[in-house]
Amino acid sequence: GENVEQHPSTLSVQEGDSAVIKCTYSDSASNYFPWYKQELGKGPQLIIDIRSNVGEKKDQRIAVTLNKTAKHFSLHITETQPEDSAVYFCAATSGGSTLGRLYFGRGTQLTVWP
Amino acid sequence: NAGVTQTPKFQVLKTGQSMTLQCAQDMNHEYMSWYRQDPGMGLRLIHYSVGAGITDQGEVPNGYNVSRSTTEDFPLRLLSAAPSQTSVYFCASSSQGDGYTFGSGTRLTVV
């Protein structure tokens, strides 16, 4: 099955700086890559996603890039704020016969210092 | 629109006891999944369903059963609880099998 690796496991940045979280995947058939934010005591919340026919997607301060050749994708957060502090998870799925199965990375604890 | 509702929020079981974690969604989503979350392990898929009457195993299915008799409900049953099943359990649903919406979780402790 798919194997998703996520780095770094912890990330500390100063408010206003940028944060980048990187993920790699193993299954070249994967075609959908969501990112989730999980605040303490809550369930993961989808913040942005990208499909394999797109190289980059932006939503205000958040962007995701995808390199299918290298099989990696990244989350970029600009102008970070203390409320961005949370655990972020990347995931991948290939659809087809495995449609409905999301494979997650192990998460990145992001801390934004005021 | 309540989204994905999980009950209970907290539960303590003794080893060997059985229980059912409830999950309901009111978005008419076809796809539903159960994940467990352990420190440093991310989210691991237990079972999932692509529609009423259809279920399949995920990465860590042992010790758990599911059924999907209606579109709205997807209960997870622990047959004989073990300390290794101490975890936080999340139910999620999706309309197309990709952008899942998660519930708020059930924190289970098995002693």
gemmi code that builds the backbone of each chain (N, CA, C; Angstrom):
import gemmi

chains = {
    "A": [
        ("GLY", (0.812, -1.203, 0.000), (0.000, 0.000, 0.000), (0.845, 1.251, 0.000)),
        ("GLU", (0.194, 2.378, 0.071), (0.870, 3.675, 0.048), (1.623, 3.919, 1.346)),
        ("ASN", (2.780, 4.586, 1.252), (3.553, 4.992, 2.420), (3.818, 6.491, 2.322)),
        ("VAL", (3.336, 7.228, 3.301), (3.496, 8.683, 3.308), (4.428, 9.070, 4.450)),
        ("GLU", (5.483, 9.796, 4.121), (6.421, 10.270, 5.132), (6.353, 11.789, 5.205)),
        ("GLN", (6.429, 12.303, 6.432), (6.231, 13.728, 6.665), (7.366, 14.276, 7.512)),
        ("HIS", (7.864, 15.464, 7.107), (8.965, 16.116, 7.835), (8.769, 17.624, 7.832)),
        ("PRO", (9.172, 18.324, 8.899), (9.718, 17.767, 10.132), (8.600, 17.313, 11.075)),
        ("SER", (8.951, 16.689, 12.162), (7.933, 16.279, 13.128), (7.551, 17.443, 14.040)),
        ("THR", (8.474, 18.384, 14.246), (8.171, 19.605, 14.985), (8.777, 20.788, 14.251)),
        ("LEU", (8.115, 21.926, 14.350), (8.555, 23.132, 13.658), (8.158, 24.339, 14.492)),
        ("SER", (9.139, 25.165, 14.816), (8.870, 26.397, 15.573), (9.274, 27.588, 14.736)),
        ("VAL", (8.380, 28.566, 14.621), (8.672, 29.766, 13.840), (8.194, 30.983, 14.607)),
        ("GLN", (8.779, 32.122, 14.248), (8.362, 33.398, 14.823), (7.142, 33.899, 14.061)),
        ("GLU", (6.254, 34.541, 14.764), (5.083, 35.118, 14.121), (5.509, 36.000, 12.939)),
        ("GLY", (4.831, 35.816, 11.808), (5.157, 36.585, 10.614), (6.074, 35.855, 9.651)),
        ("ASP", (6.819, 34.861, 10.168), (7.688, 34.066, 9.288), (6.855, 33.047, 8.515)),
        ("SER", (7.514, 32.379, 7.569), (6.865, 31.323, 6.796), (7.189, 29.955, 7.390)),
        ("ALA", (6.300, 29.007, 7.147), (6.509, 27.626, 7.587), (6.292, 26.705, 6.401)),
        ("VAL", (7.152, 25.695, 6.285), (7.048, 24.723, 5.193), (7.092, 23.309, 5.768)),
        ("ILE", (6.144, 22.497, 5.376), (6.085, 21.095, 5.793), (6.096, 20.246, 4.527)),
        ("LYS", (6.934, 19.200, 4.546), (7.123, 18.403, 3.330), (6.683, 16.957, 3.535)),
        ("CYS", (6.113, 16.382, 2.479), (5.695, 14.981, 2.506), (6.131, 14.280, 1.228)),
        ("THR", (6.469, 13.009, 1.368), (6.743, 12.173, 0.210), (5.791, 10.994, 0.227)),
        ("TYR", (5.532, 10.440, -0.950), (4.648, 9.282, -1.037), (5.285, 8.240, -1.943)),
        ("SER", (4.819, 7.007, -1.833), (5.488, 5.919, -2.547), (4.720, 5.420, -3.767)),
        ("ASP", (3.401, 5.546, -3.746), (2.574, 4.984, -4.816), (2.403, 6.005, -5.947)),
        ("SER", (2.979, 5.716, -7.095), (2.903, 6.655, -8.213), (1.476, 6.826, -8.730)),
        ("ALA", (0.563, 5.933, -8.324), (-0.833, 6.057, -8.738), (-1.618, 7.054, -7.882)),
        ("SER", (-1.050, 7.510, -6.775), (-1.751, 8.471, -5.922), (-2.047, 9.743, -6.687)),
        ("ASN", (-3.256, 10.260, -6.527), (-3.669, 11.415, -7.323), (-4.422, 12.477, -6.535)),
        ("TYR", (-4.535, 12.300, -5.220), (-5.225, 13.288, -4.399), (-4.462, 13.446, -3.097)),
        ("PHE", (-4.170, 14.729, -2.739), (-3.274, 14.996, -1.612), (-3.876, 16.101, -0.735)),
        ("PRO", (-4.554, 15.717, 0.352), (-5.130, 16.721, 1.256), (-4.194, 17.027, 2.417)),
        ("TRP", (-4.405, 18.195, 3.017), (-3.709, 18.597, 4.238), (-4.755, 18.898, 5.310)),
        ("TYR", (-4.474, 18.395, 6.517), (-5.390, 18.583, 7.635), (-4.683, 19.314, 8.767)),
        ("LYS", (-5.465, 20.137, 9.479), (-4.991, 20.839, 10.670), (-5.757, 20.297, 11.865)),
        ("GLN", (-5.034, 19.933, 12.920), (-5.694, 19.411, 14.112), (-5.310, 20.240, 15.323)),
        ("GLU", (-6.276, 20.887, 15.897), (-6.061, 21.643, 17.127), (-6.289, 20.718, 18.324)),
        ("LEU", (-5.738, 21.096, 19.439), (-5.759, 20.246, 20.628), (-7.183, 19.866, 21.008)),
        ("GLY", (-7.421, 18.570, 21.143), (-8.723, 18.084, 21.584), (-9.799, 18.057, 20.512)),
        ("LYS", (-9.401, 18.321, 19.265), (-10.389, 18.348, 18.178), (-10.018, 17.347, 17.085)),
        ("GLY", (-10.954, 17.121, 16.192), (-10.688, 16.269, 15.055), (-9.944, 17.021, 13.964)),
        ("PRO", (-9.270, 16.301, 13.062), (-8.573, 16.961, 11.951), (-9.554, 17.715, 11.062)),
        ("GLN", (-9.102, 18.856, 10.556), (-9.931, 19.685, 9.684), (-9.198, 19.898, 8.367)),
        ("LEU", (-9.869, 19.614, 7.262), (-9.285, 19.801, 5.937), (-9.041, 21.295, 5.692)),
        ("ILE", (-7.787, 21.653, 5.343), (-7.480, 23.068, 5.103), (-7.174, 23.363, 3.638)),
        ("ILE", (-6.649, 22.388, 2.925), (-6.371, 22.575, 1.512), (-6.068, 21.211, 0.905)),
        ("ASP", (-6.323, 21.060, -0.373), (-6.007, 19.812, -1.047), (-5.577, 20.105, -2.487)),
        ("ILE", (-4.949, 19.116, -3.095), (-4.481, 19.282, -4.467), (-4.603, 17.960, -5.207)),
        ("ARG", (-4.933, 18.040, -6.473), (-5.041, 16.835, -7.297), (-3.852, 16.772, -8.249)),
        ("SER", (-3.633, 15.592, -8.807), (-2.393, 15.353, -9.540), (-2.284, 16.113, -10.847)),
        ("ASN", (-3.368, 16.692, -11.311), (-3.304, 17.447, -12.563), (-2.967, 18.923, -12.340)),
        ("VAL", (-2.634, 19.267, -11.082), (-2.316, 20.647, -10.724), (-0.978, 20.663, -9.999)),
        ("GLY", (-0.145, 21.672, -10.262), (1.159, 21.743, -9.618), (1.172, 22.581, -8.358)),
        ("GLU", (0.239, 23.534, -8.250), (0.209, 24.414, -7.088), (-1.209, 24.922, -6.876)),
        ("LYS", (-1.535, 25.121, -5.620), (-2.851, 25.658, -5.268), (-2.694, 26.578, -4.078)),
        ("LYS", (-3.372, 27.737, -4.125), (-3.260, 28.712, -3.030), (-4.625, 29.042, -2.465)),
        ("ASP", (-4.634, 29.325, -1.156), (-5.840, 29.797, -0.498), (-5.388, 30.765, 0.582)),
        ("GLN", (-5.388, 32.028, 0.264), (-4.962, 33.100, 1.164), (-3.516, 32.849, 1.595)),
        ("ARG", (-3.258, 32.589, 2.874), (-1.876, 32.431, 3.354), (-1.341, 31.002, 3.200)),
        ("ILE", (-2.170, 30.114, 2.700), (-1.786, 28.708, 2.601), (-1.628, 28.322, 1.142)),
        ("ALA", (-0.590, 27.545, 0.857), (-0.388, 27.035, -0.498), (0.136, 25.613, -0.418)),
        ("VAL", (-0.161, 24.845, -1.425), (0.364, 23.479, -1.522), (0.983, 23.314, -2.904)),
        ("THR", (2.148, 22.683, -2.951), (2.809, 22.382, -4.216), (2.958, 20.880, -4.355)),
        ("LEU", (2.947, 20.410, -5.592), (3.043, 18.978, -5.870), (4.059, 18.745, -6.971)),
        ("ASN", (4.976, 17.820, -6.733), (5.940, 17.385, -7.735), (5.731, 15.896, -7.953)),
        ("LYS", (4.998, 15.546, -8.997), (4.663, 14.142, -9.226), (5.872, 13.314, -9.622)),
        ("THR", (6.804, 13.938, -10.321), (7.993, 13.203, -10.739), (8.790, 12.741, -9.531)),
        ("ALA", (8.960, 13.651, -8.578), (9.731, 13.338, -7.383), (8.867, 12.700, -6.300)),
        ("LYS", (7.572, 12.660, -6.504), (6.615, 12.110, -5.549), (6.712, 12.810, -4.193)),
        ("HIS", (6.651, 14.143, -4.226), (6.567, 14.865, -2.964), (5.667, 16.078, -3.116)),
        ("PHE", (5.087, 16.490, -1.995), (4.217, 17.650, -1.950), (4.453, 18.393, -0.646)),
        ("SER", (4.209, 19.681, -0.667), (4.566, 20.529, 0.467), (3.445, 21.507, 0.801)),
        ("LEU", (3.370, 21.841, 2.077), (2.441, 22.861, 2.580), (3.251, 24.096, 2.948)),
        ("HIS", (2.819, 25.249, 2.459), (3.490, 26.506, 2.747), (2.501, 27.434, 3.452)),
        ("ILE", (2.902, 27.924, 4.614), (2.082, 28.904, 5.327), (2.887, 30.179, 5.437)),
        ("THR", (2.366, 31.270, 4.892), (3.062, 32.555, 4.966), (2.455, 33.421, 6.057)),
        ("GLU", (3.242, 34.396, 6.501), (2.780, 35.351, 7.530), (2.108, 34.625, 8.691)),
        ("THR", (2.828, 33.687, 9.268), (2.234, 32.843, 10.307), (1.736, 33.657, 11.495)),
        ("GLN", (0.683, 33.128, 12.120), (0.056, 33.755, 13.279), (-0.028, 32.724, 14.396)),
        ("PRO", (-0.119, 33.172, 15.648), (-0.204, 32.210, 16.759), (-1.340, 31.204, 16.593)),
        ("GLU", (-2.433, 31.590, 15.977), (-3.556, 30.659, 15.790), (-3.266, 29.588, 14.742)),
        ("ASP", (-2.143, 29.690, 14.047), (-1.723, 28.622, 13.131), (-1.086, 27.463, 13.896)),
        ("SER", (-0.784, 27.665, 15.171), (-0.183, 26.609, 15.981), (-1.149, 25.423, 16.082)),
        ("ALA", (-0.673, 24.251, 15.662), (-1.509, 23.037, 15.626), (-0.642, 21.907, 15.097)),
        ("VAL", (-1.249, 20.718, 14.984), (-0.595, 19.599, 14.311), (-1.148, 19.531, 12.889)),
        ("TYR", (-0.254, 19.427, 11.925), (-0.643, 19.352, 10.519), (-0.323, 17.958, 9.971)),
        ("PHE", (-1.272, 17.404, 9.239), (-1.109, 16.080, 8.635), (-1.256, 16.180, 7.123)),
        ("CYS", (-0.372, 15.494, 6.413), (-0.564, 15.317, 4.982), (-1.146, 13.924, 4.750)),
        ("ALA", (-1.737, 13.726, 3.601), (-2.318, 12.426, 3.271), (-2.303, 12.238, 1.763)),
        ("ALA", (-2.491, 10.995, 1.341), (-2.510, 10.674, -0.080), (-3.477, 9.523, -0.318)),
        ("THR", (-4.043, 9.528, -1.511), (-4.887, 8.405, -1.915), (-4.813, 8.271, -3.418)),
        ("SER", (-5.036, 7.051, -3.889), (-4.923, 6.812, -5.327), (-6.261, 6.623, -6.001)),
        ("GLY", (-7.328, 6.608, -5.235), (-8.624, 6.401, -5.864), (-8.706, 5.009, -6.469)),
        ("GLY", (-9.476, 4.862, -7.532), (-9.604, 3.560, -8.172), (-10.100, 2.527, -7.183)),
        ("SER", (-9.426, 1.374, -7.140), (-9.853, 0.300, -6.255), (-9.650, 0.640, -4.789)),
        ("THR", (-8.830, 1.652, -4.505), (-8.610, 2.039, -3.109), (-9.324, 3.344, -2.781)),
        ("LEU", (-10.280, 3.737, -3.609), (-11.023, 4.963, -3.351), (-11.656, 4.898, -1.971)),
        ("GLY", (-11.439, 5.937, -1.214), (-11.961, 5.967, 0.142), (-10.900, 5.702, 1.179)),
        ("ARG", (-9.731, 5.286, 0.763), (-8.641, 5.008, 1.698), (-7.628, 6.148, 1.646)),
        ("LEU", (-7.528, 6.874, 2.749), (-6.534, 7.923, 2.890), (-5.366, 7.408, 3.714)),
        ("TYR", (-4.152, 7.653, 3.245), (-2.949, 7.279, 3.980), (-2.305, 8.553, 4.510)),
        ("PHE", (-2.084, 8.591, 5.832), (-1.621, 9.807, 6.482), (-0.137, 9.751, 6.834)),
        ("GLY", (0.496, 10.929, 6.814), (1.802, 11.080, 7.426), (1.640, 11.129, 8.938)),
        ("ARG", (2.771, 11.177, 9.659), (2.717, 11.100, 11.115), (2.500, 12.445, 11.791)),
        ("GLY", (2.460, 13.516, 11.015), (2.106, 14.803, 11.593), (3.292, 15.701, 11.892)),
        ("THR", (3.039, 17.011, 11.867), (4.030, 18.024, 12.219), (3.407, 18.961, 13.247)),
        ("GLN", (4.046, 19.073, 14.405), (3.592, 20.008, 15.429), (4.192, 21.373, 15.117)),
        ("LEU", (3.350, 22.303, 14.674), (3.797, 23.662, 14.366), (3.496, 24.576, 15.549)),
        ("THR", (4.519, 25.292, 16.003), (4.353, 26.280, 17.060), (4.771, 27.630, 16.516)),
        ("VAL", (3.887, 28.603, 16.627), (4.180, 29.967, 16.177), (4.301, 30.851, 17.415)),
        ("TRP", (5.500, 31.410, 17.615), (5.773, 32.237, 18.789), (5.471, 33.690, 18.489)),
        ("PRO", (4.747, 34.345, 19.416), (4.409, 35.764, 19.182), (5.636, 36.667, 19.330)),
    ],
    "B": [
        ("ASN", (-27.282, 21.355, 10.258), (-26.321, 20.389, 9.726), (-25.244, 20.115, 10.767)),
        ("ALA", (-25.315, 18.963, 11.448), (-24.400, 18.676, 12.546), (-23.061, 18.152, 12.051)),
        ("GLY", (-22.972, 17.657, 10.788), (-21.719, 17.107, 10.293), (-21.561, 15.658, 10.741)),
        ("VAL", (-20.405, 15.347, 11.333), (-20.117, 14.000, 11.816), (-20.176, 14.023, 13.346)),
        ("THR", (-21.051, 13.196, 13.907), (-21.251, 13.166, 15.353), (-20.775, 11.838, 15.918)),
        ("GLN", (-19.887, 11.905, 16.895), (-19.368, 10.701, 17.544), (-19.787, 10.692, 19.006)),
        ("THR", (-20.196, 9.509, 19.451), (-20.490, 9.316, 20.877), (-19.980, 7.958, 21.325)),
        ("PRO", (-19.511, 7.821, 22.587), (-19.323, 8.914, 23.547), (-18.043, 9.685, 23.257)),
        ("LYS", (-17.782, 10.758, 23.981), (-16.538, 11.509, 23.833), (-15.409, 10.869, 24.637)),
        ("PHE", (-15.747, 10.271, 25.753), (-14.767, 9.597, 26.603), (-15.347, 8.263, 27.063)),
        ("GLN", (-14.472, 7.266, 27.226), (-14.917, 5.962, 27.699), (-13.754, 5.233, 28.350)),
        ("VAL", (-14.031, 4.613, 29.493), (-13.059, 3.747, 30.146), (-13.645, 2.340, 30.178)),
        ("LEU", (-12.882, 1.379, 29.697), (-13.314, -0.020, 29.663), (-12.338, -0.883, 30.441)),
        ("LYS", (-12.841, -1.983, 30.928), (-11.964, -2.988, 31.507), (-11.581, -3.982, 30.424)),
        ("THR", (-10.407, -4.555, 30.550), (-9.960, -5.559, 29.590), (-11.000, -6.658, 29.463)),
        ("GLY", (-11.325, -6.981, 28.197), (-12.289, -8.040, 27.936), (-13.715, -7.550, 27.707)),
        ("GLN", (-13.997, -6.319, 28.094), (-15.341, -5.781, 27.866), (-15.520, -5.451, 26.385)),
        ("SER", (-16.763, -5.401, 25.967), (-17.079, -5.002, 24.603), (-17.852, -3.686, 24.635)),
        ("MET", (-17.775, -2.954, 23.542), (-18.550, -1.738, 23.439), (-18.643, -1.311, 21.974)),
        ("THR", (-19.560, -0.380, 21.726), (-19.742, 0.159, 20.384), (-19.542, 1.661, 20.401)),
        ("LEU", (-18.679, 2.138, 19.517), (-18.500, 3.575, 19.301), (-19.449, 3.980, 18.181)),
        ("GLN", (-20.236, 5.012, 18.470), (-21.234, 5.428, 17.502), (-20.719, 6.549, 16.614)),
        ("CYS", (-21.149, 6.520, 15.358), (-20.812, 7.576, 14.406), (-22.013, 7.804, 13.505)),
        ("ALA", (-22.414, 9.058, 13.375), (-23.524, 9.405, 12.496), (-23.180, 10.675, 11.726)),
        ("GLN", (-23.601, 10.696, 10.454), (-23.397, 11.907, 9.651), (-24.710, 12.255, 8.944)),
        ("ASP", (-24.936, 13.552, 8.797), (-26.195, 14.020, 8.209), (-25.965, 14.743, 6.887)),
        ("MET", (-24.879, 14.403, 6.205), (-24.524, 15.066, 4.945), (-24.785, 14.172, 3.737)),
        ("ASN", (-25.393, 13.013, 3.970), (-25.690, 12.063, 2.899), (-24.423, 11.589, 2.179)),
        ("HIS", (-23.329, 11.467, 2.954), (-22.068, 11.027, 2.371), (-22.059, 9.519, 2.188)),
        ("GLU", (-21.507, 9.076, 1.050), (-21.409, 7.642, 0.789), (-20.251, 7.003, 1.566)),
        ("TYR", (-19.137, 7.708, 1.635), (-17.927, 7.130, 2.204), (-17.831, 7.460, 3.690)),
        ("MET", (-17.517, 6.440, 4.489), (-17.266, 6.635, 5.917), (-16.094, 5.770, 6.349)),
        ("SER", (-15.336, 6.284, 7.314), (-14.127, 5.589, 7.760), (-13.957, 5.732, 9.264)),
        ("TRP", (-13.225, 4.782, 9.829), (-12.798, 4.866, 11.221), (-11.273, 4.861, 11.261)),
        ("TYR", (-10.713, 5.808, 12.024), (-9.279, 5.895, 12.227), (-8.987, 5.858, 13.727)),
        ("ARG", (-7.809, 5.377, 14.057), (-7.316, 5.541, 15.405), (-6.065, 6.404, 15.364)),
        ("GLN", (-5.894, 7.205, 16.419), (-4.754, 8.112, 16.483), (-3.976, 7.850, 17.756)),
        ("ASP", (-2.723, 7.485, 17.587), (-1.822, 7.219, 18.700), (-0.639, 8.174, 18.597)),
        ("PRO", (-0.050, 8.557, 19.724), (1.060, 9.525, 19.709), (2.175, 9.107, 18.758)),
        ("GLY", (2.556, 10.023, 17.861), (3.654, 9.772, 16.945), (3.343, 8.827, 15.809)),
        ("MET", (2.089, 8.365, 15.715), (1.737, 7.376, 14.686), (0.810, 7.933, 13.619)),
        ("GLY", (0.402, 9.163, 13.731), (-0.537, 9.703, 12.764), (-1.907, 9.061, 12.914)),
        ("LEU", (-2.622, 9.004, 11.815), (-3.963, 8.413, 11.796), (-3.908, 7.120, 10.991)),
        ("ARG", (-4.357, 6.048, 11.585), (-4.322, 4.751, 10.907), (-5.743, 4.248, 10.679)),
        ("LEU", (-5.985, 3.792, 9.469), (-7.320, 3.377, 9.055), (-7.667, 2.014, 9.642)),
        ("ILE", (-8.832, 1.924, 10.276), (-9.283, 0.667, 10.866), (-10.205, -0.071, 9.888)),
        ("HIS", (-11.331, 0.547, 9.564), (-12.278, 0.018, 8.583), (-12.868, 1.186, 7.810)),
        ("TYR", (-13.369, 0.902, 6.634), (-14.048, 1.937, 5.895), (-15.204, 1.346, 5.101)),
        ("SER", (-16.067, 2.236, 4.594), (-17.248, 1.811, 3.855), (-17.470, 2.757, 2.680)),
        ("VAL", (-17.787, 2.187, 1.529), (-18.037, 3.009, 0.333), (-19.533, 3.156, 0.070)),
        ("GLY", (-20.344, 2.625, 0.960), (-21.780, 2.770, 0.823), (-22.502, 1.813, 1.747)),
        ("ALA", (-23.801, 2.008, 1.903), (-24.579, 1.136, 2.784), (-24.440, -0.313, 2.348)),
        ("GLY", (-24.158, -1.170, 3.314), (-24.012, -2.589, 3.054), (-22.635, -3.030, 2.598)),
        ("ILE", (-21.695, -2.076, 2.443), (-20.362, -2.398, 1.930), (-19.307, -1.898, 2.913)),
        ("THR", (-18.484, -2.813, 3.423), (-17.395, -2.414, 4.311), (-16.119, -3.145, 3.895)),
        ("ASP", (-14.984, -2.607, 4.316), (-13.701, -3.232, 4.000), (-12.704, -2.882, 5.087)),
        ("GLN", (-11.651, -3.698, 5.167), (-10.646, -3.509, 6.200), (-9.635, -2.454, 5.793)),
        ("GLY", (-9.096, -1.785, 6.815), (-8.016, -0.850, 6.603), (-6.697, -1.449, 7.051)),
        ("GLU", (-5.819, -0.599, 7.610), (-4.483, -1.031, 8.020), (-4.471, -1.839, 9.309)),
        ("VAL", (-5.351, -1.497, 10.255), (-5.320, -2.106, 11.587), (-6.713, -2.599, 11.995)),
        ("PRO", (-7.269, -3.601, 11.311), (-8.653, -4.006, 11.569), (-8.853, -4.994, 12.723)),
        ("ASN", (-7.770, -5.636, 13.178), (-7.924, -6.713, 14.152), (-8.507, -6.209, 15.470)),
        ("GLY", (-9.538, -6.922, 15.946), (-10.176, -6.577, 17.206), (-11.365, -5.648, 17.054)),
        ("TYR", (-11.655, -5.264, 15.807), (-12.753, -4.328, 15.546), (-13.698, -4.893, 14.489)),
        ("ASN", (-14.993, -4.611, 14.655), (-15.984, -4.935, 13.643), (-16.775, -3.695, 13.284)),
        ("VAL", (-17.260, -3.664, 12.043), (-18.122, -2.570, 11.614), (-19.282, -3.130, 10.813)),
        ("SER", (-20.308, -2.306, 10.674), (-21.422, -2.613, 9.781), (-21.950, -1.295, 9.255)),
        ("ARG", (-22.618, -1.341, 8.118), (-23.158, -0.100, 7.529), (-24.564, -0.423, 6.993)),
        ("SER", (-25.518, -0.412, 7.898), (-26.890, -0.756, 7.507), (-27.617, 0.457, 6.907)),
        ("THR", (-27.185, 1.665, 7.237), (-27.775, 2.868, 6.663), (-26.668, 3.784, 6.165)),
        ("THR", (-27.007, 4.740, 5.336), (-26.019, 5.713, 4.855), (-25.490, 6.558, 6.005)),
        ("GLU", (-26.356, 6.841, 6.986), (-26.010, 7.808, 8.038), (-25.104, 7.243, 9.127)),
        ("ASP", (-25.206, 5.952, 9.431), (-24.548, 5.416, 10.628), (-23.450, 4.410, 10.289)),
        ("PHE", (-22.379, 4.474, 11.064), (-21.244, 3.570, 10.841), (-20.624, 3.248, 12.200)),
        ("PRO", (-21.228, 2.341, 12.978), (-20.712, 2.031, 14.315), (-19.473, 1.149, 14.264)),
        ("LEU", (-18.597, 1.354, 15.240), (-17.379, 0.553, 15.387), (-17.494, -0.258, 16.673)),
        ("ARG", (-17.370, -1.564, 16.555), (-17.513, -2.444, 17.718), (-16.172, -3.014, 18.136)),
        ("LEU", (-15.890, -2.891, 19.430), (-14.736, -3.558, 20.019), (-15.244, -4.845, 20.650)),
        ("LEU", (-14.727, -5.959, 20.195), (-15.281, -7.256, 20.588), (-14.857, -7.657, 21.997)),
        ("SER", (-13.576, -7.484, 22.311), (-13.022, -7.821, 23.618), (-11.858, -6.864, 23.848)),
        ("ALA", (-12.129, -5.774, 24.557), (-11.163, -4.682, 24.657), (-9.836, -5.128, 25.266)),
        ("ALA", (-8.752, -4.583, 24.706), (-7.405, -4.844, 25.185), (-6.700, -3.505, 25.425)),
        ("PRO", (-5.724, -3.469, 26.350), (-5.006, -2.208, 26.610), (-4.405, -1.589, 25.344)),
        ("SER", (-4.039, -2.419, 24.354), (-3.471, -1.906, 23.097), (-4.483, -1.108, 22.281)),
        ("GLN", (-5.750, -1.198, 22.659), (-6.776, -0.438, 21.954), (-7.049, 0.920, 22.604)),
        ("THR", (-6.292, 1.242, 23.644), (-6.341, 2.585, 24.206), (-5.873, 3.571, 23.145)),
        ("SER", (-6.720, 4.521, 22.794), (-6.423, 5.404, 21.676), (-7.513, 6.465, 21.573)),
        ("VAL", (-7.323, 7.369, 20.619), (-8.386, 8.295, 20.247), (-8.923, 7.842, 18.896)),
        ("TYR", (-10.232, 7.679, 18.804), (-10.858, 7.145, 17.604), (-11.624, 8.252, 16.890)),
        ("PHE", (-11.386, 8.349, 15.589), (-12.070, 9.344, 14.770), (-12.865, 8.658, 13.675)),
        ("CYS", (-14.084, 9.144, 13.514), (-14.919, 8.750, 12.396), (-14.895, 9.882, 11.375)),
        ("ALA", (-14.974, 9.547, 10.089), (-14.936, 10.561, 9.046), (-15.861, 10.156, 7.917)),
        ("SER", (-16.350, 11.152, 7.190), (-17.213, 10.853, 6.045), (-16.856, 11.751, 4.871)),
        ("SER", (-17.217, 11.280, 3.673), (-16.890, 12.000, 2.448), (-17.935, 11.680, 1.383)),
        ("SER", (-18.156, 12.621, 0.502), (-19.119, 12.382, -0.570), (-18.471, 11.703, -1.776)),
        ("GLN", (-17.143, 11.886, -1.944), (-16.489, 11.345, -3.137), (-15.286, 10.489, -2.818)),
        ("GLY", (-15.067, 10.188, -1.542), (-13.954, 9.322, -1.165), (-12.642, 10.031, -1.001)),
        ("ASP", (-12.644, 11.395, -1.024), (-11.381, 12.087, -0.824), (-11.439, 13.116, 0.302)),
        ("GLY", (-12.073, 14.217, 0.178), (-12.044, 15.275, 1.197), (-12.875, 14.952, 2.428)),
        ("TYR", (-12.329, 14.093, 3.272), (-13.084, 13.634, 4.439), (-13.324, 14.735, 5.466)),
        ("THR", (-14.511, 14.684, 6.098), (-14.865, 15.509, 7.256), (-14.805, 14.622, 8.483)),
        ("PHE", (-14.051, 15.065, 9.491), (-13.855, 14.262, 10.688), (-14.789, 14.688, 11.811)),
        ("GLY", (-15.132, 13.706, 12.660), (-15.814, 13.986, 13.906), (-14.831, 14.482, 14.951)),
        ("SER", (-15.328, 14.746, 16.153), (-14.485, 15.315, 17.206), (-13.761, 14.260, 18.029)),
        ("GLY", (-14.049, 12.988, 17.785), (-13.260, 11.923, 18.396), (-13.862, 11.319, 19.652)),
        ("THR", (-13.440, 10.081, 19.923), (-13.757, 9.361, 21.167), (-12.442, 8.942, 21.793)),
        ("ARG", (-12.219, 9.394, 23.018), (-10.991, 9.006, 23.728), (-11.292, 7.782, 24.568)),
        ("LEU", (-10.664, 6.649, 24.211), (-10.923, 5.367, 24.868), (-9.714, 4.934, 25.667)),
        ("THR", (-9.960, 4.554, 26.912), (-8.921, 3.987, 27.771), (-9.349, 2.594, 28.192)),
        ("VAL", (-8.465, 1.618, 27.982), (-8.740, 0.239, 28.393), (-7.768, -0.109, 29.522)),
        ("VAL", (-8.335, -0.469, 30.673), (-7.494, -0.752, 31.847), (-7.503, -2.239, 32.185)),
    ],
}
model = gemmi.Model(1)
for chain_id, residues in chains.items():
    chain = gemmi.Chain(chain_id)
    for i, (resn, *xyz) in enumerate(residues, 1):
        res = gemmi.Residue()
        res.name, res.seqid = resn, gemmi.SeqId(i, " ")
        for name, pos in zip(("N", "CA", "C"), xyz):
            atom = gemmi.Atom()
            atom.name, atom.element = name, gemmi.Element(name[0])
            atom.pos, atom.b_iso = gemmi.Position(*pos), 0.0
            res.add_atom(atom)
        chain.add_residue(res)
    model.add_chain(chain)
structure = gemmi.Structure()
structure.add_model(model)
structure.setup_entities()
